[in-house]
């Protein structure tokens, strides 16, 4: 399973909720999560998508920590089976 397939499934699941799953790119700030998920009711979270078995790189762990310290929710998603779980968790925020 490739990361791209997991990311595609995440975007589809978020879209089905009426939300947006935006690609997050920050050229001057490395290691940011892949996606910003916005769901109705002001629910916002960041999602880093990984291929199965992959883990966050050190810079990604640092960015996750920084975002969480600011009160943001950050999820690491590494399988298609966990997509629904992550989307449900964001909806429950």
PyMOL Python script that loads the backbone (N, CA, C, O; Angstrom):
from pymol import cmd

cmd.read_pdbstr("""\
ATOM      1  N   UNK A   1       0.833  -1.178   0.000  1.00  0.00           N
ATOM      2  CA  UNK A   1       0.000   0.000   0.000  1.00  0.00           C
ATOM      3  C   UNK A   1       0.877   1.241   0.000  1.00  0.00           C
ATOM      4  O   UNK A   1       1.865   1.328   0.730  1.00  0.00           O
ATOM      5  N   UNK A   2       0.503   2.170  -0.814  1.00  0.00           N
ATOM      6  CA  UNK A   2       1.297   3.385  -0.924  1.00  0.00           C
ATOM      7  C   UNK A   2       0.643   4.538  -0.172  1.00  0.00           C
ATOM      8  O   UNK A   2      -0.574   4.579   0.009  1.00  0.00           O
ATOM      9  N   UNK A   3       1.468   5.452   0.250  1.00  0.00           N
ATOM     10  CA  UNK A   3       1.013   6.641   0.967  1.00  0.00           C
ATOM     11  C   UNK A   3      -0.047   7.389   0.166  1.00  0.00           C
ATOM     12  O   UNK A   3      -1.029   7.881   0.722  1.00  0.00           O
ATOM     13  N   UNK A   4       0.164   7.467  -1.143  1.00  0.00           N
ATOM     14  CA  UNK A   4      -0.745   8.183  -2.029  1.00  0.00           C
ATOM     15  C   UNK A   4      -2.170   7.611  -1.945  1.00  0.00           C
ATOM     16  O   UNK A   4      -3.143   8.365  -1.970  1.00  0.00           O
ATOM     17  N   UNK A   5      -2.289   6.284  -1.845  1.00  0.00           N
ATOM     18  CA  UNK A   5      -3.604   5.645  -1.761  1.00  0.00           C
ATOM     19  C   UNK A   5      -4.306   5.995  -0.449  1.00  0.00           C
ATOM     20  O   UNK A   5      -5.514   6.232  -0.428  1.00  0.00           O
ATOM     21  N   UNK A   6      -3.546   6.025   0.636  1.00  0.00           N
ATOM     22  CA  UNK A   6      -4.108   6.376   1.942  1.00  0.00           C
ATOM     23  C   UNK A   6      -4.573   7.827   1.923  1.00  0.00           C
ATOM     24  O   UNK A   6      -5.659   8.150   2.404  1.00  0.00           O
ATOM     25  N   UNK A   7      -3.745   8.686   1.365  1.00  0.00           N
ATOM     26  CA  UNK A   7      -4.080  10.114   1.292  1.00  0.00           C
ATOM     27  C   UNK A   7      -5.342  10.334   0.448  1.00  0.00           C
ATOM     28  O   UNK A   7      -6.193  11.151   0.801  1.00  0.00           O
ATOM     29  N   UNK A   8      -5.457   9.619  -0.641  1.00  0.00           N
ATOM     30  CA  UNK A   8      -6.630   9.731  -1.514  1.00  0.00           C
ATOM     31  C   UNK A   8      -7.899   9.303  -0.763  1.00  0.00           C
ATOM     32  O   UNK A   8      -8.940   9.951  -0.867  1.00  0.00           O
ATOM     33  N   UNK A   9      -7.795   8.205  -0.009  1.00  0.00           N
ATOM     34  CA  UNK A   9      -8.948   7.720   0.759  1.00  0.00           C
ATOM     35  C   UNK A   9      -9.323   8.727   1.853  1.00  0.00           C
ATOM     36  O   UNK A   9     -10.508   8.951   2.103  1.00  0.00           O
ATOM     37  N   UNK A  10      -8.340   9.326   2.498  1.00  0.00           N
ATOM     38  CA  UNK A  10      -8.603  10.356   3.507  1.00  0.00           C
ATOM     39  C   UNK A  10      -9.375  11.516   2.884  1.00  0.00           C
ATOM     40  O   UNK A  10     -10.390  11.948   3.431  1.00  0.00           O
ATOM     41  N   UNK A  11      -8.909  12.015   1.760  1.00  0.00           N
ATOM     42  CA  UNK A  11      -9.563  13.153   1.104  1.00  0.00           C
ATOM     43  C   UNK A  11     -11.010  12.818   0.730  1.00  0.00           C
ATOM     44  O   UNK A  11     -11.907  13.647   0.888  1.00  0.00           O
ATOM     45  N   UNK A  12     -11.225  11.609   0.237  1.00  0.00           N
ATOM     46  CA  UNK A  12     -12.575  11.182  -0.136  1.00  0.00           C
ATOM     47  C   UNK A  12     -13.477  11.121   1.097  1.00  0.00           C
ATOM     48  O   UNK A  12     -14.620  11.577   1.047  1.00  0.00           O
ATOM     49  N   UNK A  13     -12.979  10.566   2.196  1.00  0.00           N
ATOM     50  CA  UNK A  13     -13.767  10.444   3.420  1.00  0.00           C
ATOM     51  C   UNK A  13     -14.113  11.815   3.991  1.00  0.00           C
ATOM     52  O   UNK A  13     -15.232  12.031   4.458  1.00  0.00           O
ATOM     53  N   UNK A  14     -13.164  12.733   3.957  1.00  0.00           N
ATOM     54  CA  UNK A  14     -13.416  14.082   4.467  1.00  0.00           C
ATOM     55  C   UNK A  14     -14.445  14.786   3.581  1.00  0.00           C
ATOM     56  O   UNK A  14     -15.346  15.459   4.081  1.00  0.00           O
ATOM     57  N   UNK A  15     -14.308  14.629   2.283  1.00  0.00           N
ATOM     58  CA  UNK A  15     -15.249  15.244   1.342  1.00  0.00           C
ATOM     59  C   UNK A  15     -16.666  14.739   1.595  1.00  0.00           C
ATOM     60  O   UNK A  15     -17.620  15.508   1.474  1.00  0.00           O
ATOM     61  N   UNK A  16     -16.822  13.462   1.943  1.00  0.00           N
ATOM     62  CA  UNK A  16     -18.143  12.891   2.214  1.00  0.00           C
ATOM     63  C   UNK A  16     -18.794  13.520   3.437  1.00  0.00           C
ATOM     64  O   UNK A  16     -20.017  13.478   3.571  1.00  0.00           O
ATOM     65  N   UNK A  17     -17.999  14.103   4.332  1.00  0.00           N
ATOM     66  CA  UNK A  17     -18.555  14.793   5.501  1.00  0.00           C
ATOM     67  C   UNK A  17     -18.945  16.228   5.155  1.00  0.00           C
ATOM     68  O   UNK A  17     -19.541  16.930   5.971  1.00  0.00           O
ATOM     69  N   UNK A  18     -18.604  16.659   3.941  1.00  0.00           N
ATOM     70  CA  UNK A  18     -18.829  18.049   3.549  1.00  0.00           C
ATOM     71  C   UNK A  18     -17.641  18.937   3.875  1.00  0.00           C
ATOM     72  O   UNK A  18     -17.702  20.156   3.715  1.00  0.00           O
ATOM     73  N   UNK A  19     -16.557  18.317   4.334  1.00  0.00           N
ATOM     74  CA  UNK A  19     -15.368  19.063   4.722  1.00  0.00           C
ATOM     75  C   UNK A  19     -14.356  19.223   3.601  1.00  0.00           C
ATOM     76  O   UNK A  19     -14.590  18.827   2.459  1.00  0.00           O
ATOM     77  N   UNK A  20     -13.227  19.813   3.960  1.00  0.00           N
ATOM     78  CA  UNK A  20     -12.124  20.022   3.026  1.00  0.00           C
ATOM     79  C   UNK A  20     -10.873  19.331   3.567  1.00  0.00           C
ATOM     80  O   UNK A  20     -10.635  19.296   4.774  1.00  0.00           O
ATOM     81  N   UNK A  21     -10.090  18.789   2.656  1.00  0.00           N
ATOM     82  CA  UNK A  21      -8.834  18.133   3.011  1.00  0.00           C
ATOM     83  C   UNK A  21      -7.746  18.793   2.157  1.00  0.00           C
ATOM     84  O   UNK A  21      -7.448  18.346   1.049  1.00  0.00           O
ATOM     85  N   UNK A  22      -7.172  19.849   2.691  1.00  0.00           N
ATOM     86  CA  UNK A  22      -6.259  20.684   1.923  1.00  0.00           C
ATOM     87  C   UNK A  22      -4.809  20.228   2.050  1.00  0.00           C
ATOM     88  O   UNK A  22      -4.347  19.878   3.136  1.00  0.00           O
ATOM     89  N   UNK A  23      -4.102  20.239   0.922  1.00  0.00           N
ATOM     90  CA  UNK A  23      -2.677  19.941   0.930  1.00  0.00           C
ATOM     91  C   UNK A  23      -1.974  21.088   1.635  1.00  0.00           C
ATOM     92  O   UNK A  23      -2.220  22.256   1.333  1.00  0.00           O
ATOM     93  N   UNK A  24      -1.097  20.753   2.576  1.00  0.00           N
ATOM     94  CA  UNK A  24      -0.392  21.778   3.348  1.00  0.00           C
ATOM     95  C   UNK A  24       1.067  21.776   2.924  1.00  0.00           C
ATOM     96  O   UNK A  24       1.790  20.802   3.136  1.00  0.00           O
ATOM     97  N   UNK A  25       1.487  22.881   2.323  1.00  0.00           N
ATOM     98  CA  UNK A  25       2.867  23.033   1.895  1.00  0.00           C
ATOM     99  C   UNK A  25       3.371  24.358   2.452  1.00  0.00           C
ATOM    100  O   UNK A  25       2.730  25.395   2.282  1.00  0.00           O
ATOM    101  N   UNK A  26       4.512  24.319   3.113  1.00  0.00           N
ATOM    102  CA  UNK A  26       5.090  25.529   3.665  1.00  0.00           C
ATOM    103  C   UNK A  26       6.574  25.565   3.286  1.00  0.00           C
ATOM    104  O   UNK A  26       7.413  25.031   4.012  1.00  0.00           O
ATOM    105  N   UNK A  27       6.894  26.188   2.161  1.00  0.00           N
ATOM    106  CA  UNK A  27       8.263  26.148   1.641  1.00  0.00           C
ATOM    107  C   UNK A  27       9.338  26.589   2.633  1.00  0.00           C
ATOM    108  O   UNK A  27      10.454  26.071   2.591  1.00  0.00           O
ATOM    109  N   UNK A  28       9.033  27.518   3.508  1.00  0.00           N
ATOM    110  CA  UNK A  28      10.055  28.025   4.422  1.00  0.00           C
ATOM    111  C   UNK A  28      10.015  27.337   5.788  1.00  0.00           C
ATOM    112  O   UNK A  28      10.706  27.752   6.718  1.00  0.00           O
ATOM    113  N   UNK A  29       9.192  26.271   5.901  1.00  0.00           N
ATOM    114  CA  UNK A  29       9.007  25.622   7.197  1.00  0.00           C
ATOM    115  C   UNK A  29       8.873  24.123   6.969  1.00  0.00           C
ATOM    116  O   UNK A  29       7.763  23.622   6.784  1.00  0.00           O
ATOM    117  N   UNK A  30       9.984  23.407   6.979  1.00  0.00           N
ATOM    118  CA  UNK A  30       9.993  21.974   6.676  1.00  0.00           C
ATOM    119  C   UNK A  30       9.302  21.146   7.750  1.00  0.00           C
ATOM    120  O   UNK A  30       9.214  21.544   8.912  1.00  0.00           O
ATOM    121  N   UNK A  31       8.814  19.982   7.328  1.00  0.00           N
ATOM    122  CA  UNK A  31       8.301  19.005   8.271  1.00  0.00           C
ATOM    123  C   UNK A  31       6.854  19.174   8.679  1.00  0.00           C
ATOM    124  O   UNK A  31       6.393  18.501   9.601  1.00  0.00           O
ATOM    125  N   UNK A  32       6.116  20.069   8.005  1.00  0.00           N
ATOM    126  CA  UNK A  32       4.710  20.249   8.359  1.00  0.00           C
ATOM    127  C   UNK A  32       3.891  19.040   7.903  1.00  0.00           C
ATOM    128  O   UNK A  32       4.290  18.348   6.967  1.00  0.00           O
ATOM    129  N   UNK A  33       2.754  18.777   8.549  1.00  0.00           N
ATOM    130  CA  UNK A  33       1.906  17.657   8.136  1.00  0.00           C
ATOM    131  C   UNK A  33       1.425  17.812   6.693  1.00  0.00           C
ATOM    132  O   UNK A  33       1.394  18.918   6.153  1.00  0.00           O
ATOM    133  N   UNK A  34       1.052  16.694   6.083  1.00  0.00           N
ATOM    134  CA  UNK A  34       0.638  16.688   4.676  1.00  0.00           C
ATOM    135  C   UNK A  34      -0.672  17.414   4.420  1.00  0.00           C
ATOM    136  O   UNK A  34      -0.820  18.090   3.401  1.00  0.00           O
ATOM    137  N   UNK A  35      -1.627  17.280   5.338  1.00  0.00           N
ATOM    138  CA  UNK A  35      -2.979  17.787   5.103  1.00  0.00           C
ATOM    139  C   UNK A  35      -3.527  18.579   6.284  1.00  0.00           C
ATOM    140  O   UNK A  35      -3.234  18.294   7.445  1.00  0.00           O
ATOM    141  N   UNK A  36      -4.329  19.579   5.948  1.00  0.00           N
ATOM    142  CA  UNK A  36      -5.135  20.286   6.936  1.00  0.00           C
ATOM    143  C   UNK A  36      -6.574  19.855   6.647  1.00  0.00           C
ATOM    144  O   UNK A  36      -7.069  20.025   5.533  1.00  0.00           O
ATOM    145  N   UNK A  37      -7.232  19.301   7.650  1.00  0.00           N
ATOM    146  CA  UNK A  37      -8.612  18.841   7.497  1.00  0.00           C
ATOM    147  C   UNK A  37      -9.533  19.830   8.203  1.00  0.00           C
ATOM    148  O   UNK A  37      -9.357  20.144   9.381  1.00  0.00           O
ATOM    149  N   UNK A  38     -10.523  20.313   7.446  1.00  0.00           N
ATOM    150  CA  UNK A  38     -11.505  21.263   7.975  1.00  0.00           C
ATOM    151  C   UNK A  38     -12.884  20.622   7.833  1.00  0.00           C
ATOM    152  O   UNK A  38     -13.301  20.250   6.737  1.00  0.00           O
ATOM    153  N   UNK A  39     -13.580  20.500   8.958  1.00  0.00           N
ATOM    154  CA  UNK A  39     -14.899  19.882   8.964  1.00  0.00           C
ATOM    155  C   UNK A  39     -15.863  20.850   9.635  1.00  0.00           C
ATOM    156  O   UNK A  39     -15.480  21.607  10.526  1.00  0.00           O
ATOM    157  N   UNK A  40     -17.126  20.815   9.193  1.00  0.00           N
ATOM    158  CA  UNK A  40     -18.160  21.705   9.712  1.00  0.00           C
ATOM    159  C   UNK A  40     -18.133  21.845  11.229  1.00  0.00           C
ATOM    160  O   UNK A  40     -17.786  20.910  11.950  1.00  0.00           O
ATOM    161  N   UNK A  41     -18.503  23.021  11.690  1.00  0.00           N
ATOM    162  CA  UNK A  41     -18.507  23.303  13.114  1.00  0.00           C
ATOM    163  C   UNK A  41     -17.170  23.819  13.611  1.00  0.00           C
ATOM    164  O   UNK A  41     -16.931  23.879  14.817  1.00  0.00           O
ATOM    165  N   UNK A  42     -16.294  24.193  12.679  1.00  0.00           N
ATOM    166  CA  UNK A  42     -14.997  24.751  13.068  1.00  0.00           C
ATOM    167  C   UNK A  42     -13.985  23.724  13.525  1.00  0.00           C
ATOM    168  O   UNK A  42     -13.060  24.050  14.270  1.00  0.00           O
ATOM    169  N   UNK A  43     -14.148  22.484  13.088  1.00  0.00           N
ATOM    170  CA  UNK A  43     -13.220  21.428  13.491  1.00  0.00           C
ATOM    171  C   UNK A  43     -12.045  21.381  12.513  1.00  0.00           C
ATOM    172  O   UNK A  43     -12.222  21.195  11.309  1.00  0.00           O
ATOM    173  N   UNK A  44     -10.852  21.552  13.062  1.00  0.00           N
ATOM    174  CA  UNK A  44      -9.635  21.618  12.251  1.00  0.00           C
ATOM    175  C   UNK A  44      -8.583  20.705  12.857  1.00  0.00           C
ATOM    176  O   UNK A  44      -8.391  20.675  14.072  1.00  0.00           O
ATOM    177  N   UNK A  45      -7.899  19.955  11.983  1.00  0.00           N
ATOM    178  CA  UNK A  45      -6.807  19.087  12.444  1.00  0.00           C
ATOM    179  C   UNK A  45      -5.783  18.950  11.324  1.00  0.00           C
ATOM    180  O   UNK A  45      -6.080  19.190  10.154  1.00  0.00           O
ATOM    181  N   UNK A  46      -4.597  18.567  11.700  1.00  0.00           N
ATOM    182  CA  UNK A  46      -3.525  18.294  10.754  1.00  0.00           C
ATOM    183  C   UNK A  46      -3.351  16.785  10.663  1.00  0.00           C
ATOM    184  O   UNK A  46      -3.492  16.076  11.659  1.00  0.00           O
ATOM    185  N   UNK A  47      -3.042  16.297   9.459  1.00  0.00           N
ATOM    186  CA  UNK A  47      -2.825  14.865   9.275  1.00  0.00           C
ATOM    187  C   UNK A  47      -1.548  14.636   8.485  1.00  0.00           C
ATOM    188  O   UNK A  47      -1.387  15.154   7.380  1.00  0.00           O
ATOM    189  N   UNK A  48      -0.645  13.859   9.058  1.00  0.00           N
ATOM    190  CA  UNK A  48       0.563  13.399   8.358  1.00  0.00           C
ATOM    191  C   UNK A  48       0.268  11.991   7.867  1.00  0.00           C
ATOM    192  O   UNK A  48      -0.062  11.106   8.656  1.00  0.00           O
ATOM    193  N   UNK A  49       0.385  11.791   6.574  1.00  0.00           N
ATOM    194  CA  UNK A  49       0.107  10.486   5.975  1.00  0.00           C
ATOM    195  C   UNK A  49       1.429   9.761   5.725  1.00  0.00           C
ATOM    196  O   UNK A  49       2.368  10.323   5.161  1.00  0.00           O
ATOM    197  N   UNK A  50       1.475   8.514   6.154  1.00  0.00           N
ATOM    198  CA  UNK A  50       2.664   7.683   5.994  1.00  0.00           C
ATOM    199  C   UNK A  50       2.283   6.354   5.367  1.00  0.00           C
ATOM    200  O   UNK A  50       1.153   5.891   5.520  1.00  0.00           O
ATOM    201  N   UNK A  51       3.209   5.747   4.670  1.00  0.00           N
ATOM    202  CA  UNK A  51       3.017   4.381   4.182  1.00  0.00           C
ATOM    203  C   UNK A  51       3.031   3.454   5.391  1.00  0.00           C
ATOM    204  O   UNK A  51       3.640   3.777   6.411  1.00  0.00           O
ATOM    205  N   UNK A  52       2.367   2.308   5.288  1.00  0.00           N
ATOM    206  CA  UNK A  52       2.338   1.382   6.427  1.00  0.00           C
ATOM    207  C   UNK A  52       3.743   1.077   6.954  1.00  0.00           C
ATOM    208  O   UNK A  52       4.663   0.779   6.192  1.00  0.00           O
ATOM    209  N   UNK A  53       3.875   1.159   8.266  1.00  0.00           N
ATOM    210  CA  UNK A  53       5.150   0.843   8.915  1.00  0.00           C
ATOM    211  C   UNK A  53       6.125   1.999   9.002  1.00  0.00           C
ATOM    212  O   UNK A  53       7.114   1.916   9.731  1.00  0.00           O
ATOM    213  N   UNK A  54       5.870   3.075   8.274  1.00  0.00           N
ATOM    214  CA  UNK A  54       6.766   4.233   8.334  1.00  0.00           C
ATOM    215  C   UNK A  54       6.453   5.066   9.579  1.00  0.00           C
ATOM    216  O   UNK A  54       5.322   5.071  10.065  1.00  0.00           O
ATOM    217  N   UNK A  55       7.466   5.765  10.085  1.00  0.00           N
ATOM    218  CA  UNK A  55       7.285   6.624  11.250  1.00  0.00           C
ATOM    219  C   UNK A  55       7.665   8.055  10.904  1.00  0.00           C
ATOM    220  O   UNK A  55       8.253   8.319   9.855  1.00  0.00           O
ATOM    221  N   UNK A  56       7.328   8.956  11.781  1.00  0.00           N
ATOM    222  CA  UNK A  56       7.662  10.368  11.562  1.00  0.00           C
ATOM    223  C   UNK A  56       9.167  10.580  11.608  1.00  0.00           C
ATOM    224  O   UNK A  56       9.867   9.983  12.425  1.00  0.00           O
ATOM    225  N   UNK A  57       9.652  11.437  10.720  1.00  0.00           N
ATOM    226  CA  UNK A  57      11.056  11.838  10.758  1.00  0.00           C
ATOM    227  C   UNK A  57      11.237  12.794  11.939  1.00  0.00           C
ATOM    228  O   UNK A  57      10.253  13.346  12.430  1.00  0.00           O
ATOM    229  N   UNK A  58      12.458  13.001  12.401  1.00  0.00           N
ATOM    230  CA  UNK A  58      12.677  13.894  13.541  1.00  0.00           C
ATOM    231  C   UNK A  58      12.077  15.286  13.361  1.00  0.00           C
ATOM    232  O   UNK A  58      11.491  15.821  14.303  1.00  0.00           O
ATOM    233  N   UNK A  59      12.205  15.885  12.182  1.00  0.00           N
ATOM    234  CA  UNK A  59      11.644  17.221  11.960  1.00  0.00           C
ATOM    235  C   UNK A  59      10.121  17.179  12.009  1.00  0.00           C
ATOM    236  O   UNK A  59       9.488  18.138  12.452  1.00  0.00           O
ATOM    237  N   UNK A  60       9.531  16.080  11.560  1.00  0.00           N
ATOM    238  CA  UNK A  60       8.076  15.947  11.621  1.00  0.00           C
ATOM    239  C   UNK A  60       7.596  15.780  13.069  1.00  0.00           C
ATOM    240  O   UNK A  60       6.550  16.309  13.445  1.00  0.00           O
ATOM    241  N   UNK A  61       8.356  15.053  13.864  1.00  0.00           N
ATOM    242  CA  UNK A  61       8.014  14.916  15.286  1.00  0.00           C
ATOM    243  C   UNK A  61       8.066  16.291  15.968  1.00  0.00           C
ATOM    244  O   UNK A  61       7.217  16.622  16.796  1.00  0.00           O
ATOM    245  N   UNK A  62       9.076  17.074  15.602  1.00  0.00           N
ATOM    246  CA  UNK A  62       9.201  18.419  16.177  1.00  0.00           C
ATOM    247  C   UNK A  62       8.009  19.290  15.787  1.00  0.00           C
ATOM    248  O   UNK A  62       7.443  19.973  16.641  1.00  0.00           O
ATOM    249  N   UNK A  63       7.619  19.275  14.510  1.00  0.00           N
ATOM    250  CA  UNK A  63       6.489  20.091  14.057  1.00  0.00           C
ATOM    251  C   UNK A  63       5.193  19.626  14.722  1.00  0.00           C
ATOM    252  O   UNK A  63       4.358  20.452  15.091  1.00  0.00           O
ATOM    253  N   UNK A  64       5.020  18.317  14.877  1.00  0.00           N
ATOM    254  CA  UNK A  64       3.841  17.769  15.558  1.00  0.00           C
ATOM    255  C   UNK A  64       3.794  18.304  16.988  1.00  0.00           C
ATOM    256  O   UNK A  64       2.749  18.761  17.452  1.00  0.00           O
ATOM    257  N   UNK A  65       4.906  18.247  17.668  1.00  0.00           N
ATOM    258  CA  UNK A  65       4.998  18.739  19.038  1.00  0.00           C
ATOM    259  C   UNK A  65       4.655  20.230  19.097  1.00  0.00           C
ATOM    260  O   UNK A  65       3.903  20.666  19.970  1.00  0.00           O
ATOM    261  N   UNK A  66       5.214  21.013  18.157  1.00  0.00           N
ATOM    262  CA  UNK A  66       4.962  22.455  18.140  1.00  0.00           C
ATOM    263  C   UNK A  66       3.473  22.761  17.930  1.00  0.00           C
ATOM    264  O   UNK A  66       2.901  23.613  18.609  1.00  0.00           O
ATOM    265  N   UNK A  67       2.867  22.062  16.991  1.00  0.00           N
ATOM    266  CA  UNK A  67       1.449  22.285  16.712  1.00  0.00           C
ATOM    267  C   UNK A  67       0.579  21.875  17.893  1.00  0.00           C
ATOM    268  O   UNK A  67      -0.370  22.576  18.245  1.00  0.00           O
ATOM    269  N   UNK A  68       0.900  20.744  18.499  1.00  0.00           N
ATOM    270  CA  UNK A  68       0.130  20.277  19.651  1.00  0.00           C
ATOM    271  C   UNK A  68       0.283  21.229  20.835  1.00  0.00           C
ATOM    272  O   UNK A  68      -0.661  21.444  21.595  1.00  0.00           O
ATOM    273  N   UNK A  69       1.452  21.782  20.980  1.00  0.00           N
ATOM    274  CA  UNK A  69       1.706  22.747  22.047  1.00  0.00           C
ATOM    275  C   UNK A  69       0.844  24.003  21.896  1.00  0.00           C
ATOM    276  O   UNK A  69       0.522  24.672  22.878  1.00  0.00           O
ATOM    277  N   UNK A  70       0.478  24.306  20.655  1.00  0.00           N
ATOM    278  CA  UNK A  70      -0.401  25.435  20.359  1.00  0.00           C
ATOM    279  C   UNK A  70      -1.879  25.064  20.494  1.00  0.00           C
ATOM    280  O   UNK A  70      -2.759  25.901  20.291  1.00  0.00           O
ATOM    281  N   UNK A  71      -2.140  23.807  20.836  1.00  0.00           N
ATOM    282  CA  UNK A  71      -3.517  23.353  21.012  1.00  0.00           C
ATOM    283  C   UNK A  71      -4.132  22.710  19.792  1.00  0.00           C
ATOM    284  O   UNK A  71      -5.331  22.431  19.782  1.00  0.00           O
ATOM    285  N   UNK A  72      -3.340  22.467  18.758  1.00  0.00           N
ATOM    286  CA  UNK A  72      -3.839  21.837  17.537  1.00  0.00           C
ATOM    287  C   UNK A  72      -3.818  20.314  17.671  1.00  0.00           C
ATOM    288  O   UNK A  72      -2.992  19.749  18.388  1.00  0.00           O
ATOM    289  N   UNK A  73      -4.738  19.668  16.970  1.00  0.00           N
ATOM    290  CA  UNK A  73      -4.749  18.211  16.909  1.00  0.00           C
ATOM    291  C   UNK A  73      -3.951  17.784  15.684  1.00  0.00           C
ATOM    292  O   UNK A  73      -4.132  18.327  14.594  1.00  0.00           O
ATOM    293  N   UNK A  74      -3.065  16.807  15.871  1.00  0.00           N
ATOM    294  CA  UNK A  74      -2.238  16.288  14.782  1.00  0.00           C
ATOM    295  C   UNK A  74      -2.331  14.768  14.797  1.00  0.00           C
ATOM    296  O   UNK A  74      -2.077  14.130  15.818  1.00  0.00           O
ATOM    297  N   UNK A  75      -2.696  14.201  13.662  1.00  0.00           N
ATOM    298  CA  UNK A  75      -2.826  12.757  13.528  1.00  0.00           C
ATOM    299  C   UNK A  75      -1.783  12.230  12.562  1.00  0.00           C
ATOM    300  O   UNK A  75      -1.431  12.904  11.594  1.00  0.00           O
ATOM    301  N   UNK A  76      -1.289  11.036  12.817  1.00  0.00           N
ATOM    302  CA  UNK A  76      -0.413  10.326  11.888  1.00  0.00           C
ATOM    303  C   UNK A  76      -1.208   9.141  11.380  1.00  0.00           C
ATOM    304  O   UNK A  76      -1.639   8.298  12.167  1.00  0.00           O
ATOM    305  N   UNK A  77      -1.406   9.068  10.079  1.00  0.00           N
ATOM    306  CA  UNK A  77      -2.251   8.061   9.450  1.00  0.00           C
ATOM    307  C   UNK A  77      -1.393   7.163   8.571  1.00  0.00           C
ATOM    308  O   UNK A  77      -0.763   7.636   7.624  1.00  0.00           O
ATOM    309  N   UNK A  78      -1.366   5.853   8.883  1.00  0.00           N
ATOM    310  CA  UNK A  78      -0.497   4.953   8.120  1.00  0.00           C
ATOM    311  C   UNK A  78      -1.211   3.729   7.550  1.00  0.00           C
ATOM    312  O   UNK A  78      -0.561   2.755   7.169  1.00  0.00           O
ATOM    313  N   UNK A  79      -2.552   3.772   7.488  1.00  0.00           N
ATOM    314  CA  UNK A  79      -3.270   2.670   6.838  1.00  0.00           C
ATOM    315  C   UNK A  79      -4.656   3.135   6.415  1.00  0.00           C
ATOM    316  O   UNK A  79      -5.244   4.021   7.034  1.00  0.00           O
ATOM    317  N   UNK A  80      -5.165   2.530   5.362  1.00  0.00           N
ATOM    318  CA  UNK A  80      -6.505   2.858   4.888  1.00  0.00           C
ATOM    319  C   UNK A  80      -7.546   2.510   5.944  1.00  0.00           C
ATOM    320  O   UNK A  80      -8.570   3.183   6.058  1.00  0.00           O
ATOM    321  N   UNK A  81      -7.287   1.467   6.708  1.00  0.00           N
ATOM    322  CA  UNK A  81      -8.228   1.017   7.734  1.00  0.00           C
ATOM    323  C   UNK A  81      -8.436   2.065   8.834  1.00  0.00           C
ATOM    324  O   UNK A  81      -9.477   2.068   9.490  1.00  0.00           O
ATOM    325  N   UNK A  82      -7.471   2.939   9.040  1.00  0.00           N
ATOM    326  CA  UNK A  82      -7.554   3.942  10.097  1.00  0.00           C
ATOM    327  C   UNK A  82      -8.168   5.261   9.632  1.00  0.00           C
ATOM    328  O   UNK A  82      -8.367   6.166  10.443  1.00  0.00           O
ATOM    329  N   UNK A  83      -8.470   5.383   8.338  1.00  0.00           N
ATOM    330  CA  UNK A  83      -9.000   6.636   7.799  1.00  0.00           C
ATOM    331  C   UNK A  83     -10.297   7.018   8.507  1.00  0.00           C
ATOM    332  O   UNK A  83     -10.438   8.147   8.977  1.00  0.00           O
ATOM    333  N   UNK A  84     -11.232   6.097   8.586  1.00  0.00           N
ATOM    334  CA  UNK A  84     -12.526   6.384   9.217  1.00  0.00           C
ATOM    335  C   UNK A  84     -12.347   6.782  10.680  1.00  0.00           C
ATOM    336  O   UNK A  84     -13.013   7.692  11.172  1.00  0.00           O
ATOM    337  N   UNK A  85     -11.447   6.095  11.363  1.00  0.00           N
ATOM    338  CA  UNK A  85     -11.164   6.400  12.769  1.00  0.00           C
ATOM    339  C   UNK A  85     -10.661   7.842  12.929  1.00  0.00           C
ATOM    340  O   UNK A  85     -11.099   8.561  13.827  1.00  0.00           O
ATOM    341  N   UNK A  86      -9.752   8.249  12.063  1.00  0.00           N
ATOM    342  CA  UNK A  86      -9.200   9.612  12.131  1.00  0.00           C
ATOM    343  C   UNK A  86     -10.266  10.648  11.806  1.00  0.00           C
ATOM    344  O   UNK A  86     -10.380  11.658  12.500  1.00  0.00           O
ATOM    345  N   UNK A  87     -11.049  10.408  10.753  1.00  0.00           N
ATOM    346  CA  UNK A  87     -12.100  11.361  10.380  1.00  0.00           C
ATOM    347  C   UNK A  87     -13.135  11.475  11.499  1.00  0.00           C
ATOM    348  O   UNK A  87     -13.595  12.574  11.809  1.00  0.00           O
ATOM    349  N   UNK A  88     -13.501  10.350  12.104  1.00  0.00           N
ATOM    350  CA  UNK A  88     -14.446  10.373  13.232  1.00  0.00           C
ATOM    351  C   UNK A  88     -13.888  11.153  14.407  1.00  0.00           C
ATOM    352  O   UNK A  88     -14.615  11.899  15.063  1.00  0.00           O
ATOM    353  N   UNK A  89     -12.590  10.982  14.677  1.00  0.00           N
ATOM    354  CA  UNK A  89     -11.941  11.700  15.787  1.00  0.00           C
ATOM    355  C   UNK A  89     -11.958  13.202  15.541  1.00  0.00           C
ATOM    356  O   UNK A  89     -12.150  13.987  16.469  1.00  0.00           O
ATOM    357  N   UNK A  90     -11.756  13.602  14.287  1.00  0.00           N
ATOM    358  CA  UNK A  90     -11.780  15.035  13.964  1.00  0.00           C
ATOM    359  C   UNK A  90     -13.207  15.577  14.107  1.00  0.00           C
ATOM    360  O   UNK A  90     -13.407  16.678  14.619  1.00  0.00           O
ATOM    361  N   UNK A  91     -14.190  14.806  13.657  1.00  0.00           N
ATOM    362  CA  UNK A  91     -15.581  15.235  13.787  1.00  0.00           C
ATOM    363  C   UNK A  91     -15.978  15.381  15.258  1.00  0.00           C
ATOM    364  O   UNK A  91     -16.830  16.206  15.587  1.00  0.00           O
ATOM    365  N   UNK A  92     -15.378  14.601  16.128  1.00  0.00           N
ATOM    366  CA  UNK A  92     -15.725  14.613  17.543  1.00  0.00           C
ATOM    367  C   UNK A  92     -15.048  15.744  18.322  1.00  0.00           C
ATOM    368  O   UNK A  92     -15.335  15.934  19.504  1.00  0.00           O
ATOM    369  N   UNK A  93     -14.151  16.498  17.670  1.00  0.00           N
ATOM    370  CA  UNK A  93     -13.457  17.587  18.363  1.00  0.00           C
ATOM    371  C   UNK A  93     -14.427  18.639  18.877  1.00  0.00           C
ATOM    372  O   UNK A  93     -14.005  19.624  19.484  1.00  0.00           O
TER     373      UNK A  93
END
""", "prot")
cmd.dss("prot")
cmd.show_as("cartoon", "prot")
cmd.util.cbc("prot")
cmd.orient("prot")
